[in-house]
Every structure is written in C-alpha cells, then in structure tokens.
Amino acid sequence: MSILSPTAATAPSELIKKRPKLLTAERLKGTKDRYDLIVIGSGLAGLTVANRLGRDGHSVLLLEQHYNFGGMATWFKRQNGHIFDISLHGFPVGMIKTCRKYWTKEIADSIVPLKSIRFDNPQFSLQTTFDREDFTRILTQKFEISPENVAGFFDFARSMNFYDDQKLTTRELFQRFFPDRTDVWRLLMEPIAYANGSTLDDPAITYGIVFSNFMSKGVYTFQGGTDLLIKSMKAELHKNGVDVRNYAQVEQILVEGGRAVGVVVNGQRISARAVLSNANVKNTILDLVGEEHFAPEYVAEAKGVRMNSSSTQVYLGLRRGETLPFIGELFFTSTHPTFDSEALTALECTSRTYSFYYPEIRPGTDRYAIVASINSNYRDWADMSDEDYLRWKERYAEDAIRSLERYLPDVRAKVEHVEVATPRTFKFFTQHALATSFGTKFEGLKVSQDLPKQLPGLFHAGSVGIIMSGWLGAANYGVIVANEVDRYLRGAPDAVAKETA
Ligand SMILES: Cc1cc2nc3c(=O)[nH]c(=O)nc-3n(C[C@H](O)[C@H](O)[C@H](O)COP(=O)(O)OP(=O)(O)OC[C@H]3O[C@@H](n4cnc5c(N)ncnc54)[C@H](O)[C@@H]3O)c2cc1C
C-alpha cells in the first residue's frame, strides 16, 4: 500500500493535462491596454518591485502564471486542516528592515526568531541559536579552534563585499582559516548549502555575505505562515493600486524599436513603458524575448549561466490532536561521512533538513507539521517514467519518516498526511530552468544586471548570483532594481506614446 496520501499520489504529467483550460482570456478581464510597468512573476522580488512602484504612483500590472502568488514563498492546504509551507524555514534578520521599509510595519512585526537549530551527522551532534556568539562558543569549546582564529574568520567573512577578489572559493576560505577541519567546514557550510544551493567551489564572497547575514542575529521566520504573509502583501498591493492577476501566463516580451514595449499574456497583447521579469533570468532572455534581440556576446554569456540545485520535499501533517515535543525548529541531519556537495544533491539521499512547524507558527491553531527538505538535481528526476517517479516519491517519504523515528520514535503513528514534491513539481509551478530553487550561480547576477543595457525598458529581478537568492536576497534585489525602474520611468521618453503618436 502506498505511504503517500491518496490526494498526493499524482505525477506532474497528470497535472499538466489540467492546465490549458485555466489559461483563458477571462483571467485578464478589465486589464488596461497599457501600464507604466508590467511585472512578470510574483516571487518576493516581483512582488516587492510591484509594490514599491505602485506606491510611488506608477500604474503597475503584476502577472503570475500560477494560481497562488509568492512564487516559491508559498504554501498549500490539504483536507483535514493540513497546511504546509514550502520555503519558510528561515531567513536572516535583515528581512525585518526590508519589510518595514518596502511593505508594512505589520508584516515586519510578524517576523520572529527561531529558538533552536540542531545538527546530527557522523561528525557531530549539537544545538545552536545560529548566531556569532553561539557559533564562537561551539567552535572554541567543542571544536577547540582558537578564539583568535574564529574571530579572524568571522571578521573576514563580514568584511567581504561584491568588489572583492572573486577567485577565492569557499573551500579555499575554509582551508585558510580551518585547514583540513572538515567537521568545521560542515558546520559552516551545510546550512548555507540548504539556504541557497551553494557549494564549496562557489566564490567565497557569496558564502561570506550570506553566512554573515545569518550570523548577525540568527535565523528568523514569519509568524502566521506564508499564507498570511502573501495575503498581507496582496492587500498592500491592492491598496497601492497594483493590478494583480493570477493564471496569467506571459508567453512573450514584446520588443519594438530596440525597446521592451509590453507582453503577450494568455494570447493577449498588453503594452507598457517598462517590463520587469521575475521569471528565471535565462528563460527571460532566451525564451520570453528571444536571442535575436541581443548582442551575440550577451547571448553567449546568458547561455553560460549555471543554475543552482533544485529541491525535493516530504510533507508530513500530524493528525488533529497529536502533538510533538519541542526539539528545535530546524534540524540538519545526515548520514554521509563528511560535507559533500555531490552527495547532498544525489538521488540516493543521505541528508535532509527537517523544519518543524509547531502551533505557534500560526497562532490560534493547534496543528503540527514537519517538512523534510532535500537538495536535488532536476536531471535525476526529469526523465523518470511515471512508475519510477511514484516509486522514488514513496521511497523519499518512507526514508524521511524512518530517519525521523530515530529522534521521535512514535512519529509515524501520528502522521496523517504524507506528500512529496520533487524538482518536477518545482518546475511545474515556477517554470524555472532546471527547476532551480535558488536561482543561478554567481555569473547570473551580471547577466541580470546588464539586461536593461542590452534591451532598454527590460529589467530582471529574482534569485541570481547566490547572493540575491532566498527570501531576503530576492526581496532586496527587488528593491535595488525597483529604484532603477523608477529612474527609467521618470527619465525615459514614453516609448508607447511616441510609437502611437
Ligand atoms: C524547497 C525550498 C526551500 C527554500 N527554503 C528557503 C528558506 O528557508 N529561506 C529562504 O530565505 N529561502 C528559501 N528558499 C528560496 C526562496 O524561496 C527563493 O529564493 C525566493 O522565494 C525566490 O524569489 P524570486 O523573487 O526569485 O521568485 P520565485 O519565487 O522564483 O518566483 C518567480 C515567479 O515567477 C512566475 N513566473 C515564471 N515565469 C512566468 C511567466 N512566463 N509568466 C507568469 N509568471 C511567471 C513563477 O510562477 C513564480 O511565481 C527555498 C526554496 C525552495 C524551493
């Protein structure tokens, strides 16, 4: 008998058959013929750009192909009151400032710290608040590294910025401060690999910036759950006059006279003075625009951009009335001997991070849920037959429960709903190249930033360059690009008006 809940055992190929009938012109009823800005995609970057520009008085249309808004900052509900968050595991404290400034005080005030993060692997077992002070304690007392070395590492990581030497890799950084101490490397690297898909061979600045963001004050979450966050963001967008549409598949970005002038969405043409894509940067350039509109060198650069890894997740919903003892909110587990980026994404899964959702995450409810997240490669899952696909999903579910029983022996009996999402699921719901969960490798940032130079009126904001991924990175990149779009809209001649004059 399948371990998966009956409503969860569908393969994405079955979902795909349902999609076309949703793409009707109905979804666009009442839209205007033209806007100042069209935003393609409602990830945290797209939402933030739309809100910032709507608030400043620009007319903005936000188009999302999915039924839900939020991109990977999303959730889903199942019968018997189960609710699962996809990417609400933790983000740095900086999200409070970003939300207060570019969203609302209420959203910022709902961001709260996690209390406890745990690790269990063949090299160590420990519990931490995941900040500089506690990591210093662990590194000096448990791992017996000298305080000077630990302080030197933290200060160096903190001082790293975008203009630094980009040749130094994270592996070289670790080797410089903690030679051959693979246990220390694992403590420092494993959580960041789960946060943004980076590896020991990525540029050290990507590690330094993200790690230091977390270390400043630990890991934070959104109290109320992703559903409340996105509901609050939608309310704010409406208040700021943004026209928000779901089931709106953008098929093409229109180019005329060397400028982006609008989109084709669900078969309908809508004009705009500027277009911002929150879709994957490669999809934007190569599919939505088309390479013929760019210089060949830029196309080559775009084609060379590598994606970060994708994800598999196992969702476990506890039966109403069942409870869990508090064992921390985030638990990094592995049976692999050392930290190994290849092993971390291998189909034969040896490492998973459990997120525990206690009732406090959604005050007023009494429900518990557990989500096991695994870094995965799209290519391992893409071409499986439906039979193999379901077999692997079953295996991931069974392994996630069995591994959890080591820490919570009675958990299996408490679980009522079991469901698995794979890179194929993420591809279906986001359309990202290689189903990337965390955008692109470092080189993607330059390609994203150069887009308006290549094609005036077209901007990109979304997970790129490792630094600009995750909730905070995506939202902050949205803020940076929104400022550029604002300048463009205020300074640029009205291309559409000129065209139609
Ligand atoms: C399993 C998992 C766990 C994660 N955990 C964390 C975590 O704990 N902490 C953290 O900070 N980050 C986490 N992340 C990463 C984080 O969720 C993302 O980096 C961030 O949400 C991405 O935002 P984005 O703006 O890049 O857009 P995305 O979320 O990628 O959204 C892009 C949107 O564009 C839409 N779109 C694409 N093409 C089109 C088109 N042609 N027409 C219309 N719409 C289109 C998509 O449907 C999607 O809604 C996780 C990600 C995953 C997958």
The ligand as an SDF file (V2000), in Angstrom:
LIG
                    3D

 53 58  0  0  0  0  0  0  0  0999 V2000
   12.1830   23.9150   -1.1410 C   0  0  0  0  0  0  0  0  0  0  0  0
   12.6970   25.3060   -0.9760 C   0  0  0  0  0  0  0  0  0  0  0  0
   13.0650   25.7450    0.2730 C   0  0  0  0  0  0  0  0  0  0  0  0
   13.5350   27.0420    0.4540 C   0  0  0  0  0  0  0  0  0  0  0  0
   13.8200   27.4810    1.7100 N   0  0  0  0  0  0  0  0  0  0  0  0
   14.1690   28.7690    1.9120 C   0  0  0  0  0  0  0  0  0  0  0  0
   14.3520   29.2830    3.2270 C   0  0  0  0  0  0  0  0  0  0  0  0
   14.1710   28.5950    4.2160 O   0  0  0  0  0  0  0  0  0  0  0  0
   14.7380   30.5760    3.3740 N   0  0  0  0  0  0  0  0  0  0  0  0
   14.9150   31.3960    2.3140 C   0  0  0  0  0  0  0  0  0  0  0  0
   15.2490   32.5600    2.5130 O   0  0  0  0  0  0  0  0  0  0  0  0
   14.7320   30.9420    1.0490 N   0  0  0  0  0  0  0  0  0  0  0  0
   14.3560   29.6640    0.8310 C   0  0  0  0  0  0  0  0  0  0  0  0
   14.1450   29.1920   -0.4370 N   0  0  0  0  0  0  0  0  0  0  0  0
   14.4310   30.0750   -1.5790 C   0  0  0  0  0  0  0  0  0  0  0  0
   13.4000   31.1860   -1.7250 C   0  0  0  0  0  0  0  0  0  0  0  0
   12.1120   30.6620   -1.5770 O   0  0  0  0  0  0  0  0  0  0  0  0
   13.5640   31.8070   -3.0860 C   0  0  0  0  0  0  0  0  0  0  0  0
   14.9270   32.1750   -3.2800 O   0  0  0  0  0  0  0  0  0  0  0  0
   12.7310   33.0770   -3.2640 C   0  0  0  0  0  0  0  0  0  0  0  0
   11.4410   32.9060   -2.7410 O   0  0  0  0  0  0  0  0  0  0  0  0
   12.7010   33.3450   -4.7460 C   0  0  0  0  0  0  0  0  0  0  0  0
   12.0490   34.5310   -5.0510 O   0  0  0  0  0  0  0  0  0  0  0  0
   12.1020   35.1000   -6.5260 P   0  0  0  0  0  0  0  0  0  0  0  0
   11.6680   36.5170   -6.4470 O   0  0  0  0  0  0  0  0  0  0  0  0
   13.4100   34.8070   -7.1270 O   0  0  0  0  0  0  0  0  0  0  0  0
   10.9750   34.3710   -7.3540 O   0  0  0  0  0  0  0  0  0  0  0  0
   10.3410   32.9260   -7.4140 P   0  0  0  0  0  0  0  0  0  0  0  0
    9.8680   32.5330   -6.0770 O   0  0  0  0  0  0  0  0  0  0  0  0
   11.2510   32.0300   -8.1300 O   0  0  0  0  0  0  0  0  0  0  0  0
    9.0500   33.2350   -8.2870 O   0  0  0  0  0  0  0  0  0  0  0  0
    9.0620   33.5080   -9.6520 C   0  0  0  0  0  0  0  0  0  0  0  0
    7.6040   33.6000  -10.0920 C   0  0  0  0  0  0  0  0  0  0  0  0
    7.5410   33.9010  -11.4810 O   0  0  0  0  0  0  0  0  0  0  0  0
    6.4540   33.1710  -12.0280 C   0  0  0  0  0  0  0  0  0  0  0  0
    6.6700   33.0570  -13.4690 N   0  0  0  0  0  0  0  0  0  0  0  0
    7.7370   32.4850  -14.0820 C   0  0  0  0  0  0  0  0  0  0  0  0
    7.5980   32.5680  -15.4240 N   0  0  0  0  0  0  0  0  0  0  0  0
    6.4120   33.2040  -15.6450 C   0  0  0  0  0  0  0  0  0  0  0  0
    5.7250   33.5850  -16.8250 C   0  0  0  0  0  0  0  0  0  0  0  0
    6.2260   33.3600  -18.0430 N   0  0  0  0  0  0  0  0  0  0  0  0
    4.5140   34.2040  -16.6990 N   0  0  0  0  0  0  0  0  0  0  0  0
    3.9980   34.4730  -15.4680 C   0  0  0  0  0  0  0  0  0  0  0  0
    4.6190   34.1380  -14.3340 N   0  0  0  0  0  0  0  0  0  0  0  0
    5.8170   33.5140  -14.4060 C   0  0  0  0  0  0  0  0  0  0  0  0
    6.5150   31.8430  -11.3130 C   0  0  0  0  0  0  0  0  0  0  0  0
    5.2840   31.1640  -11.4070 O   0  0  0  0  0  0  0  0  0  0  0  0
    6.8390   32.2960   -9.8980 C   0  0  0  0  0  0  0  0  0  0  0  0
    5.6730   32.5540   -9.1520 O   0  0  0  0  0  0  0  0  0  0  0  0
   13.6640   27.9050   -0.6550 C   0  0  0  0  0  0  0  0  0  0  0  0
   13.2830   27.4610   -1.9220 C   0  0  0  0  0  0  0  0  0  0  0  0
   12.7950   26.1750   -2.0830 C   0  0  0  0  0  0  0  0  0  0  0  0
   12.3540   25.7270   -3.4360 C   0  0  0  0  0  0  0  0  0  0  0  0
  1  2  1  0
  2  3  1  0
  2 52  2  0
  3  4  2  0
  4  5  1  0
  4 50  1  0
  5  6  2  0
  6  7  1  0
  6 13  1  0
  7  8  2  0
  7  9  1  0
  9 10  1  0
 10 11  2  0
 10 12  1  0
 12 13  2  0
 13 14  1  0
 14 15  1  0
 14 50  1  0
 15 16  1  0
 16 17  1  0
 16 18  1  0
 18 19  1  0
 18 20  1  0
 20 21  1  0
 20 22  1  0
 22 23  1  0
 23 24  1  0
 24 25  2  0
 24 26  1  0
 24 27  1  0
 27 28  1  0
 28 29  2  0
 28 30  1  0
 28 31  1  0
 31 32  1  0
 32 33  1  0
 33 34  1  0
 33 48  1  0
 34 35  1  0
 35 36  1  0
 35 46  1  0
 36 37  1  0
 36 45  1  0
 37 38  2  0
 38 39  1  0
 39 40  1  0
 39 45  2  0
 40 41  1  0
 40 42  2  0
 42 43  1  0
 43 44  2  0
 44 45  1  0
 46 47  1  0
 46 48  1  0
 48 49  1  0
 50 51  2  0
 51 52  1  0
 52 53  1  0
M  END
$$$$
